[in-house]
């Protein structure tokens, strides 16, 4: 007899998800299935590597692809007289009541008050400037589903429930998001219930941060030692609880401020320094700044590309010719994800760091229209997670995330 899973999720932060015209039109099963595929792959890389004795990355990728096609479906074709692909092992249906949204061109009632949260949603809304200076700050470029609403997934399996799919549902509901800027905490979702077709609850709702951490740890029994060729969990992956706040926008604002202080050079304050959100900036990446701003610097350093490429590509700059992209592949997603999760009466901010092969072998980074061998340093991101505000050796240096707790490993 076919079995099913019924999973209910909460929209924790505004979700920018839309149709072909980028207009909100509910939550599609295709979008959800895409998110589940991501988390399934991230969780199952180790198992596929072990299946080929941990010594053949290409064969492990073929094994992963084969398993994924069987579970989620894929293009049907004949392989040595055997059909592969076709429909997966379950059917997925999304249901929800009418979801309220904020329309394109409206000034968002909450984002307008949180400039650093707007920074995380850059491109989705007018991000910079205060509302005192610019009454359009927070005006949406795209419509969004508002937070604190719910939707339900029903997965009908052709046979028994597949445990790896159930784990993907849980991982997505503990760490994931949906829609544009989902790696920045925008569109965060939280699993609130997971039942089988007998109505039995399979997911004890975390009541405190300890419960939440334990639910995450249950997803991992062992981690492979080999760096994956895509975003997946392995021994150098990490999950950290960085911060907490009384509201989802406060959590976004705290993370956005930390990111802006770390990555941005800031605006000149007229006294030889720079400010970010009216605070003294850290000025971490002087070479990145000089490459863009100082006349003649790039020409004197033709083999340079910005260190911050590790946060993802492309980097767009206002000055013509200073865009930074991968030479062939153009884009590379950030290995650092941020997620906002409600726990009790708080909203916690979670970072998920998934270092992987940043670019294929011999692929170059094109900076200032010059193709340069990639020089990617993970310490740029770990320095953000573990470093201090201000000069690390200075007397007034403070921990960036003073309440940070490691969840994984």
N, C-alpha and C positions, 0 to 999 in steps of 0.2 A: 504494500500500500504506500503511495507517495506520502512523504513527510514534508512538513513545512516549518519555517521559522517566521515569527512575527517580531520585528524589531521597531521600537519607537524611539525617535530622536528629537532632541530639542535644538532649535537654532539659537546659538549662544551669542553670536555677534552678527551684524547685518551681512546678508549674503547677496553678492552681486552675481546672479546667475540669470541667463536669459536665453531667448530664442535666437534665430538667425539674425534678427535685427537688434540683438542685445537688449531686448525688452523683457521684463519679468513676466513669465507665463507659467508659474508653478515650478515644480521640481520634476525633472524628467528621469525616467528609469535609465536612459543612456548615460546621463551625467553621474548618477549614483553608481552604476556599474563600472564606469571609468575610475571613480575614486576607490571602489573596492578592489579593482585590478591592481592599482598602485600599492595598496597595503598588503594584498595577497603576495605580490612579487617581493615586497620588502621583507616579509616574514618567511618566505619559502626559498630564498636564495641558498641558505645553508643546507637545507634538505636536499636540494638538487645537486649541490656541489658534493655532498656526502655520497649521493647515489652513483657518482662517477669517481669515487675514491679520492676526492679532493685534489685532483691533479690535472684536470683538463677544463679550463674555463669555457672554451668553445662548446665542449660537449655538455657542460652543466647548463649553459644557455639554451642549448637545443632541448635538454630535458625540461627546463623550466617552461619553455615555449610549448612543448608537447602537453605538459600537465595543464597549463593555463588554457589552451585551446579546448581540451577535454572538459574542463570545468566551466569556463565562461563562454565557450563557443568561438568559432572563427570561420574563415572562408573555407567552404567545402572543396576538397580536391582529392584526386586519386593518387596514392603513393604505393607503387608496387602492387597494384590491384586492390588495395585497401583504401576505403574512403576515410579521410581524416577531416577534422574541422566540422562544420555544420553547427547545429544547435548545441548549447551547453547542457549541463546536468540539472539546471534549475531555471524556472521562469521567475521574473522579478516584476512586482507591481508596486508602485508608489501611490499612496493615498494621503490626503490631508483635507482639512476644512479649507474654506477660502482664506488665503493668506494675505495679510495686509502688507502694503509696501509703501516706499517713498519714491515719488516719481522723478524722472530725469528733469533737470533744471530747477528742482526745488532745493532750498538750503536745508540740509539735514538738521533736524532739531537737536541732535546730540553731537554729531561730528563737528558742528560749528564751534563748540566749546572746547574741543580737544585738538590743538594743532599738531601734536606729535602722532596722535591716532590718525589724523588726516594724512600725515606723511606716509604711514603704512599703506594707505589707500591711494597713493599718488597715481594719477591717471584715471581714477574712478570719480574724482571730485576735485574741486579747486582746493588745493592743499595748503598753500602758504599764505602768510599774513594773518593777522588777528582779525576778529570780527569788528573791532573798533576801527581798524585801518581799512578793512575791506568787508563790506556787508555780504559779499558773495562767497566768502570763505566757507567751505562745506557745501557749496552748491554741487549737486550731483551731475556728473557727465553721463551716468547710466542709472537706471532705476535699480532698487534693491529691495529684497525681502527684509522686513524688520525683525529684530531679535525677539526672543522669548515666545516663539511659536513652535508648533510640533508637526511632525510628519511621520508616517508609518511605512515600513517596507514589509512586504509579504513575499517570501521566497518559497516557491513550491518545487521540491526536488522530485526527480524521476524515481528515486529510490530512497535510500537512507540519507540523512543529513550529512553533508561533507564537513568534517571538523575544521579543515583549513579555511573554508568559507565562513564558518561561524567565527573563527579567530579574526578574520579580516573585518567582519562586521564590528567586533569588539574593539579592535585596534583603531578603526576609523572613528568609532564613538568615544574613544579615550584620548586620541591624539590628533584627529584629522579635521578637515574642513571641506567646503565645497564652493566652487565658483572662483571668480577672479580674485587674485591676491590671497589665495587660500594658504600660501606659505607664510604669510605675514599675520596670521590670526584672524583675518577677515573671513567671514563665513564659517567660523568654528561650529562644530556640532557636538552634541553630547548624547551618548546612549543612555536612555532612562529605563528601558525594559527590553528583555529578549526572551521570548516564550516559544516553546515548541507547539505542535498541533494539538497536544493534550492540555495546553494551557499552563504548563509547568515553567516557572521562571528559571532561566538559565544564567541570569546575570544579577548578582546581588548589588544593588545600587550603592556606590561608595557614600558613606555618611560623613567621612572626615578625610583628611589628606593621607593618613596612614592607609586607609582602605583603598583610596585611589591609587597610591603607589603600588600596593600589593596586586591590584587588578592588572596594572601594567606589567609587573614582573612575571605574572602567570603566563604571559604570552611567549616567554623565552625560557627554554630549557637549556639550550647551549647556543653558542654563536660561533660561526666559522672564523678562521684566522686570516683568510684570504680577502684582500680588498676586492669588492665587487665592481663590475663594469657599469653599474647603474645604482640608483638610490636604493640601498637595502641595508639590513642590519647585519653587522659583523662586530668583531671584538673591539674596534676603535669607534664604533657608534656610541652615542651617549644621549641620555634623556635627563634633563635637569628641571627641577621646579625652581623657577627664578624669582617669582614675586607673587604678590596677592593684592587684591583690592576689593572694595565694597561693591564695585560695579564692573561690568564688562568693558566699558569705555575707559575706566580708570586703569584696568589691566593693560589695555592697548596703549594708553597714553604713557604708562611707565616704561613699557618696552620700546615704544617709539622714541621717547626721550633718550633712553640709553643708546639706541642705535644712532640717533642723530648726533649725539655728543661724541660718539666713537668714530663715526664715518665722515661727518661733515667738518669742513674747515671753519665754516661760520662766516659771519659778516664782520667787516672791519668796524671796530669800536672807536676809531680815531686816536687811540692811544697806543698803537702798535700791537694790539691784541685783537681777538675775534670773539664773537658771541654766537651762541645757538640758543634760541628761545630765551634771550636776555641773560644767559649765563655764559661764563667764560668757556670757550670750546677747548677741547683737548688737543687739537692740532696733531693728530696721530700720524697722518700720512702726508708729510711735507712734500715728498717727491711726486706723489699723485697730484697734489695741488700745483706744484711748480710746473709740471708737465703741461697742465691745462692753462695756467694763468700767467706764468712768467715768460715774457717774450724771448724767443731763441733757445729756451731750455730744452724743448723736445728735439730741436735740430742737433743739439750738442749731445743728446743721449738717444740715438736712433734705435738702440736695442732695448728700450724701456717700454714696458706696459704697466698700467696701474696695478698695485698690489691688491686692490679691492675687487679685482675680477673674481676672486674666490667667492664673493657673495652672489655671483651669477652674471650671465651675459645676455643681452648687450648692455653696455653702459652708454647712455646718451648724454651728450654735452651740447650746450648752446653754441659753442664755437664750431664753425664748419670744419670738418675733417677730423675732429677729435672723438668721433664715435669709436667705441671699442667693441669688437665682435669676434666670434670665432671665424676663422678664415673660410671654412667650408660649411660648418653646421650652424653658424649664425648665433644660435641660442644655447645657453646652458643654465638649467635651473639651479637655484641656490641649494646647497646641501644643508642649510640651516632652516628649519621650519619652526614656526611659533604657533601655539595653540592656547586658547582661553577656555578654561573648564570650570563650571560651577561645582563647588564642593561646600556643602552646608550653606552658610550665609556669605561665603566669599567666592571670588573668582580668581583662580590661580592661573599664572602664566607659565607655560611649559615650553621649553626648547627641545627640539629633536635634531640632533646633528648626525647626518648620514654621509660621511666622507666616502667618496667613490672615485673611480677613474674620471677625472674632470673632463678630459678630452681624449679622443683616440690618439694612439701613438703617431707622432710626427705632425699632428694637427697644430697649426699656429694660431696665435691671437693677432688680429689686425688692429693696430693702434695708430692713430694719426695716419691712416692709409699705408702703413708699413707692416708687413707680416713678420712677426717676431716669435721665436720659440717660446712656448708657454712656460712660465715660471710661477707655479701656483703653490702657495704656502698655507697649509691648514692652520698654522699658528695665528694667522690673521683672525680666524673665527674663534679659536680657543682662547685667544687673547681677549676677545670681546666678552666671552662667557666667564672667564676667570680673572681678568685684569681689574685694575683699579681706575677710578675716575681721577683725572689729573695726572701729573707725572708719577709713575709707579714708585719712585724713590723719594718723592717729595714729602715734606712733613704733614701736608694736609690731604694726602691721597686717601681715598675711601674706597671700600669694596664696591664694585659696580652693582652687584646683587647681594647685599649683606645677608639675606635670608636664604640664599641658594642651597638646595639640597639635591644631591645626586640620586636619581631614581634608577638609572641604568648606566654603567654597570653597578 
